[in-house]
């Protein structure tokens, strides 16, 4: 499926959409490493993160996370970053998420705040949504992918559940057509709106309408 010695799949729940002004309130992550020729989960993280401001009713509705939960069970943002950093390890780790552009924005801000102000993501990346969108028409949310492939983990908009569901979807898609490595460092975007978020210099951005295999056909 890919040839990296370390793979980090991660998902953030946040207080909003803009990583410059909003915060991560939950991290779900798993690390894969090849064991006897098969990628195996060797580490996982599930933690709530204390926010600096009260959550909006909309965010609580979407995530089912409350201010009380964060105060009772959350850890500081700096501590959460340290835990995630140990899983990230280095720039040779393949980063995977569903709609990864969103999560990369928050990941980069965490690194800039707690590691290096000039940090830039240079890792290889894989957007599971781009694979799904290549193969199927709209809609392309994770819950549609979960339903389509009837995966065992039901995504709940909680970070660890969502990332495990993402991994199951990825495995199902690889069984369906084993060309996942072709999607590494390729991001699809809606041609109506253009590229969302910061462009990474080592990533190719390709217009996707949905179900037309635009990335698969890219040479």
C-alpha positions as CSV (number, residue, x, y, z in Angstrom):
1,X,0.0,0.0,0.0
2,X,3.0,2.3,0.8
3,X,6.7,1.8,1.6
4,X,7.2,4.0,4.6
5,X,8.8,2.7,7.8
6,X,6.5,4.8,10.0
7,X,2.9,6.0,9.3
8,X,0.9,8.4,11.5
9,X,-2.8,8.6,11.0
10,X,-4.4,11.4,12.9
11,X,-7.6,13.4,13.4
12,X,-8.3,16.6,15.3
13,X,-11.6,17.9,16.7
14,X,-11.3,21.7,17.0
15,X,-13.1,24.8,18.2
16,X,-13.5,26.0,14.6
17,X,-12.2,25.9,11.1
18,X,-9.4,28.4,11.0
19,X,-6.1,27.1,12.6
20,X,-4.8,30.6,13.1
21,X,-7.6,31.5,15.5
22,X,-9.1,28.2,16.7
23,X,-7.7,25.3,18.9
24,X,-7.5,21.6,18.9
25,X,-9.8,20.1,21.6
26,X,-9.2,16.4,20.9
27,X,-6.5,14.3,19.2
28,X,-6.9,10.8,17.9
29,X,-3.9,9.1,16.4
30,X,-2.4,5.7,15.5
31,X,1.1,4.8,14.4
32,X,1.7,2.0,12.0
33,X,5.0,0.2,11.4
34,X,5.8,-2.8,9.3
35,X,5.9,-6.0,11.4
36,X,6.7,-9.2,9.6
37,X,5.8,-7.6,6.3
38,X,2.4,-6.2,7.5
39,X,1.6,-2.8,8.8
40,X,0.6,-3.1,12.4
41,X,-0.7,-0.5,14.9
42,X,2.2,0.0,17.4
43,X,0.9,3.1,19.3
44,X,-2.3,5.1,19.7
45,X,-3.3,8.3,21.3
46,X,-6.8,9.6,22.4
47,X,-6.9,12.7,24.5
48,X,-9.0,15.7,25.1
49,X,-7.3,19.1,25.1
50,X,-8.2,22.0,27.3
51,X,-9.4,25.0,25.3
52,X,-8.7,28.7,26.2
53,X,-12.4,29.6,25.5
54,X,-15.8,28.1,26.0
55,X,-17.0,25.8,23.1
56,X,-19.8,27.0,20.9
57,X,-23.1,25.1,21.0
58,X,-22.4,24.1,17.3
59,X,-19.1,22.5,18.1
60,X,-20.6,20.6,21.0
61,X,-23.4,19.5,18.8
62,X,-21.0,18.2,16.2
63,X,-18.4,16.6,18.4
64,X,-20.4,15.8,21.6
65,X,-17.6,17.3,23.5
66,X,-18.5,19.8,26.3
67,X,-16.6,22.3,28.3
68,X,-17.1,20.1,31.4
69,X,-15.5,17.2,29.6
70,X,-12.5,19.3,28.7
71,X,-12.0,20.6,32.2
72,X,-12.5,17.1,33.8
73,X,-10.6,14.9,31.4
74,X,-8.5,17.2,29.2
75,X,-4.8,17.9,29.3
76,X,-2.9,21.1,28.4
77,X,-2.2,21.9,24.7
78,X,1.5,21.7,25.3
79,X,1.3,18.3,26.9
80,X,-1.0,17.1,24.0
81,X,1.6,18.3,21.5
82,X,4.4,16.5,23.3
83,X,2.5,13.2,23.1
84,X,1.7,13.7,19.4
85,X,5.3,14.8,18.7
86,X,6.6,11.5,20.0
87,X,4.3,9.7,17.5
88,X,5.2,12.0,14.7
89,X,8.9,11.3,15.3
90,X,10.4,13.0,12.1
91,X,9.9,14.2,8.6
92,X,10.2,10.7,7.2
93,X,6.9,9.6,8.7
94,X,4.0,9.4,6.3
95,X,1.0,11.5,7.5
96,X,-2.5,10.3,6.7
97,X,-5.9,11.9,7.5
98,X,-9.3,12.2,6.0
99,X,-9.5,15.7,4.4
100,X,-5.9,16.1,5.5
101,X,-5.7,19.8,4.4
102,X,-7.8,20.7,7.4
103,X,-5.8,18.7,9.9
104,X,-2.4,19.8,8.5
105,X,-3.2,23.4,9.2
106,X,-3.7,22.7,12.9
107,X,-0.7,20.4,13.0
108,X,1.5,23.1,11.6
109,X,0.3,25.7,14.1
110,X,1.0,23.3,17.0
111,X,4.6,22.8,15.7
112,X,5.1,26.5,15.2
113,X,3.8,27.3,18.8
114,X,5.7,24.5,20.7
115,X,8.6,23.5,18.5
116,X,9.9,25.9,15.7
117,X,8.2,29.1,14.7
118,X,9.4,28.6,11.1
119,X,8.2,24.9,11.0
120,X,6.9,23.7,7.6
121,X,5.5,20.3,6.9
122,X,7.8,18.3,4.6
123,X,6.5,14.9,5.3
124,X,4.9,12.7,2.6
125,X,1.1,13.0,3.0
126,X,-1.9,10.9,2.0
127,X,-5.5,12.2,2.0
128,X,-7.9,9.3,2.2
129,X,-10.8,11.6,1.1
130,X,-8.9,12.2,-2.2
131,X,-8.9,8.5,-2.9
132,X,-12.6,8.2,-2.0
133,X,-13.5,11.3,-4.1
134,X,-11.6,9.9,-7.1
135,X,-13.8,6.8,-7.0
136,X,-17.3,8.1,-6.1
137,X,-19.5,11.1,-6.8
138,X,-20.6,13.6,-4.1
139,X,-21.1,13.5,-1.1
140,X,-17.6,12.7,0.3
141,X,-17.8,12.9,4.1
142,X,-16.2,10.2,6.2
143,X,-19.6,8.9,7.2
144,X,-20.5,8.2,3.6
145,X,-17.2,6.4,3.1
146,X,-17.8,4.3,6.3
147,X,-21.3,3.4,5.1
148,X,-20.1,2.6,1.5
149,X,-17.4,0.2,2.7
150,X,-19.3,-1.1,5.7
151,X,-16.3,-0.8,8.0
152,X,-16.4,-2.2,11.5
153,X,-15.5,1.1,13.2
154,X,-18.4,3.6,13.1
155,X,-17.2,7.2,12.9
156,X,-18.8,9.4,15.7
157,X,-17.0,12.7,15.2
158,X,-14.7,11.7,18.0
159,X,-11.1,11.8,17.0
160,X,-9.9,8.2,17.7
161,X,-13.0,6.6,16.3
162,X,-12.8,8.7,13.2
163,X,-9.1,7.9,12.6
164,X,-9.7,4.2,13.1
165,X,-12.6,4.4,10.7
166,X,-10.4,6.3,8.2
167,X,-7.8,3.5,8.4
168,X,-10.5,0.8,7.8
169,X,-11.8,2.7,4.8
170,X,-8.3,3.0,3.4
171,X,-7.7,-0.8,3.8
172,X,-11.0,-1.5,2.0
173,X,-10.2,0.8,-0.8
174,X,-6.8,-0.8,-1.2
175,X,-8.5,-4.2,-1.4
176,X,-10.8,-2.8,-4.1
177,X,-7.9,-1.4,-6.1
178,X,-4.3,-1.6,-4.8
179,X,-3.1,1.8,-6.1
180,X,-3.0,3.8,-2.9
181,X,0.7,4.7,-3.2
182,X,-0.2,6.7,-6.3
183,X,-2.1,9.2,-4.1
184,X,0.8,10.0,-1.9
185,X,1.6,13.8,-2.1
186,X,-1.5,14.5,-4.3
187,X,-4.4,16.6,-3.0
188,X,-7.7,17.0,-4.7
189,X,-9.6,20.2,-4.6
190,X,-13.1,21.4,-5.7
191,X,-12.5,23.3,-9.0
192,X,-15.4,25.7,-8.1
193,X,-13.6,27.0,-5.0
194,X,-9.9,26.3,-5.6
195,X,-7.3,25.0,-3.2
196,X,-8.2,25.5,0.5
197,X,-5.5,26.3,2.9
198,X,-1.7,26.5,2.5
199,X,-0.1,24.9,-0.5
200,X,2.8,22.6,0.2
201,X,5.6,22.8,-2.4
202,X,6.1,19.0,-2.6
203,X,2.4,18.2,-3.1
204,X,0.6,18.2,-6.4
205,X,-2.9,19.7,-6.3
206,X,-5.5,18.3,-8.8
207,X,-9.0,19.4,-9.5
208,X,-11.6,16.7,-8.6
209,X,-15.3,16.7,-9.4
210,X,-16.0,13.3,-7.8
211,X,-16.1,9.8,-9.4
212,X,-13.9,10.7,-12.4
213,X,-10.5,9.3,-11.3
214,X,-8.7,12.6,-11.9
215,X,-5.8,11.7,-9.6
216,X,-5.7,8.1,-10.7
217,X,-5.2,9.2,-14.3
218,X,-2.5,11.8,-13.3
219,X,0.9,10.7,-14.5
